[in-house]
């Protein structure tokens, strides 16, 4: 994938489990293989974690063939053949070849164009892989240099598809900074962390120039995230990438309009949004909470300040809220709170 993490997978004799045929199970990392002392042709016990993801939970040593071969963890990337590294404190091995390892290049661009990131219409995962494999693009910034001629030369690429791609890239120039920051793909910077950083630092230059201490000072930014940002910002390839994206015209700072709409009215308060609403959508409600300094949580806990409840709020959430004594407010109550 885009991070270069190597995830070993067990290939199994197909078996029916929980209504589906299971052929593979994740082994997570080298420690899992060592923990079970896995050998080829072992008889393993498999269950679905959370009733969804197949995982190996044990094995029957009595059924192991006498000449079974131990499973050895690979030393080199199966794609680009770079020597794998495992950093101290990390569970996984990584391919360090970020520049030209095909799955990493493709994965980063697939993440960049995805709906929660730049939301570039017309470029799906298969199209990204085609563009990279055909040598049309190799970085995120190359998307903004796309022209019709190289696209016309590709298989199954007609005028309609090309127009959609070019329009999708052009439309992405209006995507807000917090989504751009998430799309760039800094390690450990997910959508929520990107929102926090965008709101605090306002633009990409402030983030790039921030010290470790300044980053850690931001609410919910720990050592690991802060160091990842420092590492990203000190890499010349990333500096060049940001400069190219800036030249393309994407949003690398919080817009004046967004700044005008932001307050600290709900600072320190944590909201859970549940149910069906009529005046605002769920996403609009969440954005309003964040724009006014509040935080949105997906689950109810002692830290929850309010639950904004619409129609058909889940009974389990209602019961938990009542047990914890959390105040439940209506959509209108919330709108009154922020004077909308």
N, C-alpha and C positions, 0 to 999 in steps of 0.2 A: 504493500500500500504506500500512500504518500509519505508516511513517516520513515519508511525503510525498516520498520519492525518486521522481524522474521517470525512467523507463527507456524509451528509444525502441526500437521493434520494427520490423523490416523485414517487410513483407508480400510474399511471394514467389509466383511462379507455382508451383502445387503440383508437387512432384517426389518420386519414391521414393528414399529414402536409408536404407540400413542396415535395411531391413525395415519402415519406416514412411513415411507420406506427410508431407513437410515443407512447411508453408505459411508459417511465420514463423521468424524468427531474431532473437535479441536483439542490439541494437547497443550495449548497455551505457550509453553516455553520449555527450555532444556531441563529445568528443574522437575517438571512434571514427568518427563520421560525417565529421569533418574529416580524419582520418587517411587514409581511403579516398577522400575527395573524392566522396562518393556523389551520384549524380544519379538522378532518377526514370527508370525503365525500363532501368537498367544491368543488364548480364549479370554475375552474381556467382558466385563459387565458394563453395560451402558444405560444411562438414564437421561431424561431430558431435564436440564436445569431450568426451573421456572416453567416446566412443561413445554419448552420451546427448543432450547439449544441442546443437542446431544453432547454428552460428556462421558468419558471413561471414569468409573468410580472404583474399579478393582479388577482383579484377574484371577483365573483359576490355575494356580501353579501346577496342580496335579495333571492338567491336560497339556502342559508344555512339552513339545517334542524334544527328545534328548539332544538333538543337534541344532536346536534353535539358535539363531544369530542375534546378538544384542542390537538394539536400535541405537545407532550412533548419531549424534547431532552434527549437522553439516558445519563446515568451517568457512565455506565461501558462498556468496550470494548465488542462488540458482539462476538468476537472470543476467547479471553483468559480471559475475565471478570475482567480485571484490572480496577481500578478506573481511569476514564479519567481525564486529567489535561488540563487547558487552561492558558498558560503563558501570562503575561502582554504584551499587544501590539499585541498579536496573534489573528487572526480571528477564527482559528479552534481549536477544542479540539484534544488532542493527547492521544494515548495509550502509557504509559511510559515503557511498557514491551518490550524493544528492543531485549532481549535475546531469549525469547521463544514464543512471539506472532506469530503464524504461517504466517499470511499474510506479516508481516514485514520481517521475516527470508526468506521466499520465494521471496518476492519482491526485497530484497537486492541482492540475488544471481541471480535472473533474470536480474537485472540491470547490474550486474558484467559480465555476460556472453554475453550480448547483442552486436550487431554489432558495435556500436560506442564506446563501452568500450573494453572488452577483446576479443570480436569477437570469442568466442569459438564455433567452428563448431560441430554440432552433439548434442548440448544441447539447446533445445528450452524451452519455458516457461512450457510446460506440463511435460517435462522431469525433470526440476528443481523441480516442485511441487511433482512429484513422488519420486524423490530422498530424498526430505525433509520429506515427509509424511511417507516414509518407514524407516526413521531413518538412511539412508546411509550418509547424510551430514547435517550439521546444521550451518556451517559458510562458508565464501568464501574460506578460506584456506583448508577446507576439500576436495575441488575439486582436489587439488594437491596430495592428498593421495589416490585417487580412484584407485582401483585394479579390476581385472576382476571378482573375486569370488563374491563379494556382488552384482555386476551388473548382473551377470548370474542368480541370485536368483529372479530378478524382472520380473514382467509380461511384455510380448511383448518386451523383450530385447534380441535380437539375437547377434551372433558374429559380424556381420557387423556393427550393431549399437554401440556395445561396442568398437570395434576398432576405429570407428569414434570419439567417445567421448574421448578416451584415447589420440588419435592423436591430437584432437582439444585442449585438455588441454596442451599437450606438446608444440604445436605450439604457444600457447598464451604466452609462456615464452619470446618471441621476441617482444611482443607488446611494443611500446615506452612508456616511463615514463609518458608523459602527458595523454595518454589514461588510464594507470594504475591508475593514481591519480583521474581521473574522475570515473573510474570503482569502486573504493573503496567506493564511495558514501557518502563523507562528505557533510553534509547538506549545501545547497546553493552553492556548488562548482560544477557548470556545466562544459560542455566541454570547453567553452571559458575561464572561470576562471582557470580551470586546466592547460590550455596551458600557461596562464600568470604566474601562480605560478611556474610551471616547468621551465620556461625560466629564471625566476628571482632567484629562490633558488637552482636550479640544481639537488637537491636530496631530498628524503623524510625526512632525518634526519634534514636538515636545516629548512624544513617546520615545523617539530615537535618541534624544539627548538626555533622557532621564537617567539619574544614577540609580544604583541598586537600592540605596536607602530611600530615595524618592518613590520608587516603584512599590517597595514593601509598605510604605506609608499609606498606600491606597487601600481602602477597605476591601477585604477578601483577596488581596494579592499577596501570596506567600513567596517564600524564597525560591521555590522551583519555577514558578511562573515568571518572577522577576528576572532570574538568571537566564531563562530562555529568551526573554525579550532583549536582554543585554547581548547575548550571543548572536541573536538575529541581527541586531542593529550594528554590530561590529564587523559583520561579514560584508566585504566589498561587493560581492555578487548581489546581496540583498539591497545594498545602498543603490546600486545601478538599477535594480528592478524597480525600486520605489521611484527613482528619478524618471524612468521610462513611463511608469503609470501616471506620474504627475504630468508629464508632457502630453500624455494621451487625454488628460482632462478628467480623470475620475475623481470622486470626492474624497479628499484626504484631510478634510477638516469638517468640524460640525458646522452646518449652515447657520446663517444669521436667523433664519426663520425658526429653526429648532432651538437655538439659544434663547430666542424671545419667548418660546413656549415653556421653557424649563424654570421650575421653582424648587424651593426646599420645603414646600408646604407639608409633605408627607415624610420628611426625613426621619429615619429611625423606625419607621413603621413597616411591618411585613404583612402582605396581603395574600390570601388565597382566593382565586376566582373560580367559582363553580356554578354550573347551571346554564340556562339559556337566557340571553338578554335581547332587548328590543331597541334601546336607544343607541347603544354602541355594540360593536362586535366584541368577542372575547379578546382578540388581539388589540383592538382600540382601547379597551379597558386597561389591559396590561401596559400598553404604551403610555397611557395617561398617568398611571401609577408611577412608572419609572421617570416620566418627564417632570413629575412633581417631587422627586427625591425618594419615593418609596421603593420597596423591593417586592418582587413577586415570587412566591414559592409555589411549587406544585403539590406539596404535601403539608398537612396540618401538624403543628408541633407546639410546644410551649412558647416558642419564639413568635408564633403567629399573633399579629395584633388584631386583624379583622378578617372576616370572610365576607366577600361580596357575593351574595347568593342570588342567582336568577331562578327561573322556573326549573323544575325537575332536578334540583340539587341532589346529589347522591346521598342516600340514607346513611351510609357508613360515615361519610364526612360530617353529616349533621350530628350524628351520635357522638363522634369524636370531639367535635367543636363544643357540644354541650357538656361533655365530660370534663373538658379542659377549661370551661368557662370563658370561651373566646366569643367576643361580640360578633353577631351576624348582622350585616347591614344589607339593605336592598340596593339595587342599581341606582335608584333615585337618591337614596341616602348618600351614596358615594359621590354622585354628581353634585349634590349640595355641598359636600365636604370640600370639593375642589372648585366650587362655584361655576360649574358648566351648565 
